[in-house]
Amino acid sequence: MPRKSPRLLVTRRLPEAVLARAARDYGAVLNTDDHLYDAARLKEACQDVDAALICITEKFTAEVIAALPQRFKILSTYSVGTDHIDLAAARARSLPVGNAPHGVTIATAEIAMLLILGCARRAPEGQRLLAQGKWAVWEPTFMLGRRLDGKVLSILGLGKIGQALARRARAFDMVVHYHNRRRLPQAEEQGAVFHETPESLFRAADILSINAPSTPETRHILRAETIAWLKPNAIVINTARGDLVRDADLIAALQSGRIAYAGLDVFEGEPKLNPGYLALPNVMLLPHIGSATIEARDQMGFEALDNLDAFFAGRDLPFPVA
C-alpha cells in the first residue's frame, strides 16, 4: 500500500509552479481565494494538517503555536525574515522552522538599486511634473540630481542582500561601507570598509541603505537621534523591514530637507503607511515589491518546499532557522 502523503496547509495563493509541486507531493490544502488568516482561523486550519507553508502575513505567535495539534510537525515560511514567527515558542515545542533565504537576494538588491538611482536623480518629481503637464522648457539647472560615482553607500547589514547590493553599487563606481554585528571575512567584504558602530557608518554615508533584519535591537534604528548622524542632504533607502524606521522622525527630516530623499519599499504597519509620506515630493515609495519577480517568487516557494521534503524524508532541513 503506498505511503500516504503528508497533509500540507498552504496559507496563500503562491505562483502556479509552486502550487503544482505542492499538490504533486502533498495532500495540499490550498487557499484558492487568497484570504488572510487571523489567529483564530490559523489555529482552526492547522488542526488537521501535518505541516504549513506560510507567508509573512500569517502570525505564528506563541498562542497559535501552543494550539497546534500533536500531528503538526513542521513550519516552513515563504520568506527570509521570521519576525512573524515566535521562534522561542517553536523551539520550546520542538517545532522545526525553515525559511527561504536565497530567492529574494538578487531581486531585492535590484529594487534597492532602483530606489538609489530614482532618489539620486529625483525620478518621482520628474514623473509628477510630466503627469501634471508642468514641463515647459529645457533649462540648464532644471531637476539637478546627483551622480553615484565616488559616493559612499553605507549598508546597514551586509548579509546576502547587502552583498548583492554592494556588487551592483560597485558597477556604478560607488564606495561601499558597512556595519554588521561582526566583521565579515575579507573575501566576503570585497573591499567594503567596516565600521564598528552604526554611528560611524551613518556619519560616512552619502546614501544609507537599510538591509538589516528586524530584531529588538534594530527596531527604529533610524530615528531622530540617528538621523542627526547623517550628512546634510543624505539619501535613505529601506528595503528590509518597515519597523527599522521611525516614520514620524524620517518624515520630519524629509520635510525640513535634513534628509534629501528617501526610497522606501517597506513600511511599519504595511499595507497601511504613515500618510505623511504621501504629501512629500522627495520620496520614492514602492508597495513592498523587493522580491516580486517571477524568478524570485518561484525560488522562494521551491526553497520552502525543500525544507518540507527534507523533513518528511528524514533529512536535515536545508534552510533551518529553529
C-alpha positions as CSV (number, residue, x, y, z in Angstrom):
1,M,0.0,0.0,0.0
2,P,1.5,3.4,-1.0
3,R,2.5,5.7,1.8
4,K,0.0,8.5,2.5
5,S,1.3,12.0,1.6
6,P,1.6,14.4,4.5
7,R,-1.2,16.9,4.6
8,L,0.1,20.5,4.0
9,L,-1.6,23.8,4.6
10,V,-0.5,26.4,2.0
11,T,-1.7,29.7,3.5
12,R,-1.6,32.0,0.5
13,R,-2.1,31.7,-3.3
14,L,1.5,31.2,-4.4
15,P,2.9,31.0,-8.0
16,E,1.5,28.2,-10.2
17,A,4.8,26.3,-10.4
18,V,5.0,26.3,-6.6
19,L,1.4,25.2,-6.1
20,A,1.8,22.5,-8.7
21,R,4.7,21.0,-6.9
22,A,2.9,21.2,-3.5
23,A,-0.2,19.5,-5.0
24,R,2.0,16.8,-6.6
25,D,3.9,15.8,-3.4
26,Y,1.5,16.6,-0.6
27,G,-2.1,16.5,0.4
28,A,-2.2,20.2,-0.2
29,V,-4.9,22.4,1.4
30,L,-4.8,25.5,-0.9
31,N,-6.1,29.0,-0.3
32,T,-7.8,29.4,-3.7
33,D,-9.4,32.8,-2.8
34,D,-6.2,34.1,-1.1
35,H,-7.9,35.1,2.1
36,L,-5.9,36.2,5.1
37,Y,-5.7,34.1,8.3
38,D,-6.2,35.7,11.7
39,A,-5.1,33.8,14.8
40,A,-8.5,32.0,15.2
41,R,-8.6,30.9,11.6
42,L,-4.9,29.8,11.7
43,K,-5.5,27.6,14.7
44,E,-8.5,26.0,13.1
45,A,-6.8,25.4,9.8
46,C,-3.8,23.7,11.4
47,Q,-5.8,21.1,13.3
48,D,-6.0,18.6,10.5
49,V,-2.6,19.1,8.8
50,D,0.9,17.8,9.3
51,A,2.7,21.0,8.2
52,A,2.2,24.5,6.9
53,L,3.9,26.6,4.2
54,I,3.2,30.1,5.3
55,C,3.9,33.8,4.4
56,I,4.8,36.9,6.3
57,T,1.1,37.6,6.6
58,E,0.5,34.7,9.0
59,K,1.5,35.4,12.6
60,F,2.6,32.3,14.3
61,T,2.5,33.7,17.8
62,A,3.2,31.7,21.0
63,E,-0.6,31.4,21.3
64,V,-1.0,29.9,17.8
65,I,1.9,27.6,18.3
66,A,0.6,26.4,21.6
67,A,-2.7,25.4,19.9
68,L,-1.1,23.3,17.2
69,P,-2.1,19.6,17.4
70,Q,0.4,16.8,18.1
71,R,0.3,15.7,14.4
72,F,1.6,19.1,13.2
73,K,5.3,18.6,12.7
74,I,7.0,21.5,10.7
75,L,6.6,25.1,9.6
76,S,8.2,26.5,6.5
77,T,8.0,30.1,5.6
78,Y,7.9,31.7,2.2
79,S,10.3,34.5,3.3
80,V,13.8,35.2,4.6
81,G,12.5,37.0,7.6
82,T,11.0,35.2,10.6
83,D,9.6,38.1,12.6
84,H,6.1,36.7,12.1
85,I,7.0,33.5,13.9
86,D,7.7,33.2,17.7
87,L,10.9,31.2,17.3
88,A,11.3,30.8,21.1
89,A,7.8,29.2,21.3
90,A,8.7,27.0,18.3
91,R,11.9,25.8,20.0
92,A,10.0,25.1,23.2
93,R,7.6,22.9,21.3
94,S,10.5,21.3,19.3
95,L,8.8,22.5,16.1
96,P,11.3,22.8,13.2
97,V,11.1,26.0,11.3
98,G,12.6,26.6,7.8
99,N,12.8,29.7,5.6
100,A,13.5,30.6,2.0
101,P,16.8,32.5,2.2
102,H,18.1,32.8,-1.3
103,G,15.3,33.5,-3.7
104,V,14.9,37.1,-2.6
105,T,18.5,38.2,-2.8
106,I,19.0,39.4,-6.4
107,A,15.5,40.8,-6.8
108,T,15.7,42.8,-3.5
109,A,19.2,44.1,-4.3
110,E,17.8,45.3,-7.7
111,I,14.9,47.1,-6.0
112,A,17.4,48.8,-3.7
113,M,19.5,49.9,-6.7
114,L,16.3,51.2,-8.4
115,L,15.5,53.3,-5.3
116,I,19.1,54.6,-5.1
117,L,19.0,55.7,-8.8
118,G,15.5,57.1,-8.5
119,C,16.3,59.2,-5.5
120,A,19.7,60.4,-6.7
121,R,18.1,61.6,-10.0
122,R,14.8,62.7,-8.5
123,A,12.8,60.5,-10.7
124,P,9.5,60.7,-8.8
125,E,9.5,64.5,-9.1
126,G,10.1,64.3,-12.8
127,Q,7.4,61.8,-13.3
128,R,4.9,64.0,-11.4
129,L,5.9,67.1,-13.5
130,L,5.2,65.2,-16.7
131,A,1.9,63.8,-15.4
132,Q,0.7,67.3,-14.4
133,G,1.8,68.9,-17.7
134,K,4.2,71.2,-15.9
135,W,7.3,70.6,-18.0
136,A,7.6,73.8,-20.1
137,V,11.2,74.1,-21.4
138,W,14.6,72.6,-21.1
139,E,16.8,74.5,-18.5
140,P,20.5,74.1,-17.6
141,T,19.7,73.9,-13.9
142,F,16.4,72.0,-14.2
143,M,15.9,68.9,-11.9
144,L,19.5,68.6,-10.9
145,G,20.3,65.4,-9.1
146,R,23.5,63.6,-8.2
147,R,25.8,61.2,-9.9
148,L,26.6,58.0,-8.0
149,D,30.3,57.6,-8.8
150,G,32.5,58.2,-5.8
151,K,29.6,58.4,-3.4
152,V,29.7,56.4,-0.2
153,L,27.0,53.8,0.1
154,S,26.7,52.8,3.7
155,I,25.0,49.4,4.0
156,L,23.5,48.6,7.4
157,G,23.5,44.8,7.3
158,L,26.0,43.3,4.8
159,G,24.3,39.9,4.5
160,K,23.3,38.2,1.3
161,I,21.1,41.0,0.1
162,G,23.6,43.7,1.3
163,Q,26.4,41.9,-0.5
164,A,24.4,41.7,-3.7
165,L,23.6,45.4,-3.5
166,A,27.3,46.1,-2.9
167,R,28.2,44.3,-6.1
168,R,25.7,46.4,-8.1
169,A,26.8,49.6,-6.4
170,R,30.5,49.0,-7.4
171,A,29.4,48.8,-11.0
172,F,28.4,52.4,-10.6
173,D,31.8,53.2,-9.0
174,M,30.3,53.8,-5.6
175,V,32.4,53.3,-2.4
176,V,30.9,50.7,-0.1
177,H,30.9,50.9,3.7
178,Y,29.1,48.6,6.1
179,H,28.2,47.7,9.6
180,N,27.4,44.2,10.9
181,R,27.4,42.9,14.5
182,R,30.6,41.0,13.4
183,R,33.0,41.9,10.7
184,L,32.9,39.7,7.7
185,P,35.9,37.7,6.3
186,Q,37.9,39.7,3.9
187,A,36.8,37.6,0.9
188,E,33.1,38.5,1.7
189,E,33.9,42.2,2.2
190,Q,35.2,42.6,-1.3
191,G,36.9,45.8,-0.3
192,A,34.0,47.3,1.7
193,V,35.0,49.5,4.6
194,F,33.9,48.1,8.0
195,H,32.5,50.3,10.8
196,E,32.4,49.1,14.4
197,T,29.2,51.1,15.2
198,P,26.1,52.3,13.3
199,E,27.0,55.9,14.3
200,S,30.3,55.7,12.4
201,L,28.6,54.1,9.4
202,F,25.9,56.7,9.3
203,R,28.3,59.6,9.5
204,A,30.2,58.3,6.4
205,A,27.1,57.9,4.3
206,D,26.1,59.8,1.2
207,I,23.4,57.2,0.8
208,L,22.3,54.9,3.6
209,S,20.8,51.6,2.7
210,I,19.0,49.6,5.4
211,N,19.4,45.9,4.8
212,A,19.3,44.5,8.4
213,P,16.8,42.1,9.8
214,S,14.1,43.2,12.2
215,T,15.1,42.5,15.8
216,P,14.5,44.2,19.1
217,E,18.0,45.8,18.6
218,T,17.3,47.2,15.1
219,R,13.7,48.3,15.6
220,H,13.6,52.1,14.9
221,I,17.3,52.2,14.4
222,L,16.6,55.1,12.1
223,R,15.1,57.8,14.3
224,A,15.7,61.5,15.1
225,E,18.8,60.7,17.2
226,T,20.5,58.6,14.4
227,I,19.3,60.8,11.6
228,A,21.3,63.5,13.2
229,W,24.5,61.4,12.5
230,L,23.9,61.6,8.7
231,K,25.4,64.2,6.5
232,P,23.1,67.0,5.4
233,N,21.2,66.0,2.3
234,A,21.9,62.3,2.6
235,I,19.6,59.8,0.9
236,V,17.9,56.9,2.9
237,I,16.9,53.6,1.4
238,N,14.9,50.9,3.2
239,T,14.2,47.5,1.5
240,A,14.4,45.5,4.8
241,R,11.6,45.9,7.2
242,G,9.4,48.9,7.9
243,D,9.8,48.9,11.7
244,L,13.5,49.7,11.4
245,V,12.4,53.3,10.7
246,R,10.5,55.6,13.0
247,D,8.2,57.2,10.4
248,A,7.5,60.5,12.1
249,D,11.2,61.2,12.5
250,L,12.0,60.4,8.9
251,I,9.1,62.4,7.6
252,A,10.2,65.4,9.7
253,A,13.7,65.2,8.3
254,L,12.4,65.0,4.8
255,Q,10.1,68.0,5.3
256,S,13.0,70.1,6.7
257,G,15.4,69.0,4.0
258,R,17.7,67.4,6.6
259,I,17.3,64.2,4.5
260,A,17.3,65.0,0.8
261,Y,15.4,61.9,-0.4
262,A,14.1,58.6,0.9
263,G,13.4,55.4,-1.2
264,L,11.1,53.0,0.7
265,D,9.8,49.6,-0.3
266,V,8.7,48.6,3.2
267,F,6.6,50.4,5.9
268,E,5.7,49.8,9.5
269,G,2.2,48.5,9.7
270,E,2.0,47.9,6.0
271,P,-0.1,47.8,3.9
272,K,-1.1,50.9,5.8
273,L,1.6,53.6,5.8
274,N,2.0,56.9,7.5
275,P,0.1,59.3,5.3
276,G,2.7,61.9,5.9
277,Y,4.9,60.2,3.2
278,L,2.2,60.8,0.6
279,A,2.4,64.6,0.8
280,L,6.2,64.7,0.3
281,P,7.8,65.5,-3.0
282,N,11.2,63.9,-2.1
283,V,10.2,60.3,-1.6
284,M,10.1,57.3,-3.9
285,L,7.6,54.8,-2.5
286,L,7.0,51.2,-3.6
287,P,4.5,48.6,-2.3
288,H,6.9,46.0,-0.9
289,I,7.9,44.6,-4.2
290,G,11.5,43.8,-3.4
291,S,11.2,40.1,-4.2
292,A,8.3,40.5,-6.7
293,T,9.9,38.8,-9.8
294,I,8.8,35.5,-11.3
295,E,12.2,34.0,-10.7
296,A,12.4,35.1,-7.1
297,R,8.9,34.1,-6.1
298,D,9.3,30.6,-7.7
299,Q,12.6,30.1,-6.0
300,M,11.2,31.1,-2.6
301,G,8.4,28.6,-2.9
302,F,10.8,25.8,-4.0
303,E,13.2,26.5,-1.1
304,A,10.2,26.4,1.4
305,L,9.1,23.1,-0.1
306,D,12.7,21.8,0.0
307,N,12.5,22.1,3.8
308,L,9.3,20.1,3.9
309,D,10.7,17.5,1.5
310,A,13.8,17.0,3.6
311,F,11.9,16.8,6.9
312,F,9.4,14.2,5.7
313,A,12.3,12.2,4.1
314,G,14.1,12.1,7.5
315,R,16.9,14.5,6.4
316,D,18.1,17.8,7.9
317,L,16.4,20.9,6.7
318,P,18.5,22.7,4.1
319,F,17.3,26.1,5.4
320,P,16.7,25.8,9.1
321,V,16.0,28.7,11.4
322,A,14.7,26.9,14.5
